[in-house]
Amino acid sequence: MTRFGVQLCSFTAALLLYCIGSPSQAFVVPIEVNYPTSSVQSVTVNVPASSLSNGPITSLNLLINNIEYQGEVGVNVNNTQWIALSNSTAQAYGPGSQYGAIGGPVTNLWLHVPLASGAAKAGNNVVQFKFLHSDGNCSSFRVLQLNFATTNGSTVVDTTARTSDNPADWQPPLNDSTDIQIGKALFTGATLVFPLTTTHMQAHCSSCHAADGRDLKYFNYDNNTIIARSVFHGLSVKQGEQIASYIRSLPASEGSVNGRPWNPPFQPGPGLSGVPLKEWSAGAGLTAVLANDSDALPYLFPNGITTSAVETMITQGANQINPRNIPTSLPLLTWNQWLPKTGPEDIVPANILSALIQRVDGYYEPIMLAASTLPTALPPLTGAADIYFDNMMHSLGLSTPSAQWTPALAQKEYALQQWWAVRGWVTLQKEFEAHPTMAKTWPDNRLFVTSPNRGFIPVGMLTGSNLGDEYLSNAWYMAQMVTNSGGNQAEGNGPVDYNYFYGHVANLNQYGGPAQPIRLTESILTGMRNYNGSQLGLYIWMGGFRPWGEGLALKIIEPAWLPLWAGISSDTKTEILNAMTAAYVVGLRRFTPAQYYAGKAASSTDIPGYVYGNWISGVYYSIPVLHNLGVNPAITNALAQWAATIWPAANWGSLAGA
């Protein structure tokens, strides 16, 4: 069960088992290992002799948060040889394994670590974890789960007596008002160094985090992590304790129940729409990440794959499709991955930064002022972030197709985009706490714009991997879907340029990532819902019925995307195509040819061009493809017959029965 009371799939159920010792040997998770390097944490794990009836222990199974590169984490069982975790010493499984495993962009990883014969045994076993070395960015990792497994894969550790660290129990390391005030001053003004160097930074802790540190409170970063990160940036242990004490002193109202460093913000999952507004950012949790894309099918179509189900999903109302509540196999970014690696003070000149801060704050303040007077809704400024931020980025020679890109420039561009995303989160979170009945939405497309691809960064330039960069783009686009998918108030291509988004789901697979046809289906259905308004006329671009582009159901079989369906059964694929195409025809028939012509959506003289080059081409070339994929001929014929009424110049009769 998830925290929302809905059963997830088998992999997710396994995630819930924080595997620890027997009642006498229970230990606290997460097991956290922080900077400095060579730091070691040990736990004792009891293995009942009765659990070894299936054979000896041959491996250690781990779930680790913030494992970012090979050779970061060391593991030792019973003082045998240390194992440096890499893709040659450990096998990743679960969602993160599909994005490059260790060293890839997903930093919550399930790992299967083979052990030497006899390394683990019945009784007490001492397992040690070591922080082997830092890459100059990472300063900690957390072991969220562990278990031993036998030859046949059976796990052996008693999981009934688990325990976990409770943020409600945390206390300031230095519970003195003077130390707390010093900690606040250090957080906002201490001179820091670039990690592993003696070079001073211009940025402060508050430059990359919330100015008041509330993000550390909200996502429940513990004292040891804060202290270690302070030391990582050149401060003393006591100064780190003072900063941690300041964070602990922040009001409880700024904290969250479910926020954790490993729980990706806004991760979609069952019931997310129903959580209190202030808890929304915490997402549905790591447990909501599915093992496979196909596991999302019963959540997308809980009542079966039917035409009526699709019609309901794409029609505004209580049962319309809601991406927040549909779990996905795409793990979103953790809060660490939201935070920029470089503060803006070390990227742009002070006078430009001052203007940028005024510009950003001047952007959000009037929006939130209006929102506070209308607590049930936010103004639909769906695409405003695009132009607003791009103007400043262009002045720096960034965020343009013509920029002379280098890896260093890519990092600066991305860091500034992250910085504004974090600043947006802070502003909105404050308002959500102050106005808990506000609509559960962001007012713009800020997270869509944070995507490396949307910033025109050449693919592969940021992470060194095409797959890595494409994952980042997909993760930001998916976060945008959860924070603001359009709310049936589309503004041109904002807040989500769905046609653009659809292609990036396919790109992920083309670069070696997983095929996600159900996520593609979800995004197309959401786009159809967003452009399914009842108004049709000269203003069709602004929220009216738009059955092409973002609202074109037939995009689901665009030639470049057909390979995505390889992992889905033929019957399931046909069911989806039948339902979506039939529902699409129902929608098309709501309007007469004269209305389409008046709305400048079509002309009676249109003829098909290249495949998907325009609306008529998308319809024309889809009909035989749908037929070949097994779609009911009655549905394809109905589509052809409708098309003949609006585009009489084309030869639709040749497609009858395909």
Secondary structure as GFF3:
##gff-version 3
##sequence-region A 1 658
A	DSSP	alpha_helix	10	15	.	.	.	ID=ss1
A	DSSP	three_ten_helix	23	25	.	.	.	ID=ss2
A	DSSP	beta_strand	28	29	.	.	.	ID=ss3
A	DSSP	beta_strand	31	34	.	.	.	ID=ss4
A	DSSP	beta_strand	40	47	.	.	.	ID=ss5
A	DSSP	three_ten_helix	49	52	.	.	.	ID=ss6
A	DSSP	beta_strand	57	65	.	.	.	ID=ss7
A	DSSP	beta_strand	73	77	.	.	.	ID=ss8
A	DSSP	beta_strand	83	84	.	.	.	ID=ss9
A	DSSP	beta_strand	91	93	.	.	.	ID=ss10
A	DSSP	three_ten_helix	95	99	.	.	.	ID=ss11
A	DSSP	beta_strand	108	114	.	.	.	ID=ss12
A	DSSP	beta_strand	123	131	.	.	.	ID=ss13
A	DSSP	beta_strand	140	150	.	.	.	ID=ss14
A	DSSP	beta_strand	163	164	.	.	.	ID=ss15
A	DSSP	three_ten_helix	167	169	.	.	.	ID=ss16
A	DSSP	alpha_helix	177	189	.	.	.	ID=ss17
A	DSSP	alpha_helix	205	208	.	.	.	ID=ss18
A	DSSP	alpha_helix	214	218	.	.	.	ID=ss19
A	DSSP	alpha_helix	223	232	.	.	.	ID=ss20
A	DSSP	alpha_helix	237	249	.	.	.	ID=ss21
A	DSSP	three_ten_helix	252	254	.	.	.	ID=ss22
A	DSSP	three_ten_helix	272	274	.	.	.	ID=ss23
A	DSSP	three_ten_helix	277	282	.	.	.	ID=ss24
A	DSSP	three_ten_helix	286	288	.	.	.	ID=ss25
A	DSSP	three_ten_helix	293	296	.	.	.	ID=ss26
A	DSSP	alpha_helix	297	300	.	.	.	ID=ss27
A	DSSP	alpha_helix	307	313	.	.	.	ID=ss28
A	DSSP	three_ten_helix	323	325	.	.	.	ID=ss29
A	DSSP	alpha_helix	335	338	.	.	.	ID=ss30
A	DSSP	three_ten_helix	344	346	.	.	.	ID=ss31
A	DSSP	alpha_helix	350	373	.	.	.	ID=ss32
A	DSSP	alpha_helix	384	395	.	.	.	ID=ss33
A	DSSP	alpha_helix	407	434	.	.	.	ID=ss34
A	DSSP	alpha_helix	446	450	.	.	.	ID=ss35
A	DSSP	alpha_helix	466	483	.	.	.	ID=ss36
A	DSSP	alpha_helix	498	510	.	.	.	ID=ss37
A	DSSP	alpha_helix	517	530	.	.	.	ID=ss38
A	DSSP	three_ten_helix	549	551	.	.	.	ID=ss39
A	DSSP	three_ten_helix	553	557	.	.	.	ID=ss40
A	DSSP	three_ten_helix	559	567	.	.	.	ID=ss41
A	DSSP	alpha_helix	570	588	.	.	.	ID=ss42
A	DSSP	alpha_helix	593	598	.	.	.	ID=ss43
A	DSSP	alpha_helix	615	628	.	.	.	ID=ss44
A	DSSP	alpha_helix	633	646	.	.	.	ID=ss45
A	DSSP	three_ten_helix	652	655	.	.	.	ID=ss46
###
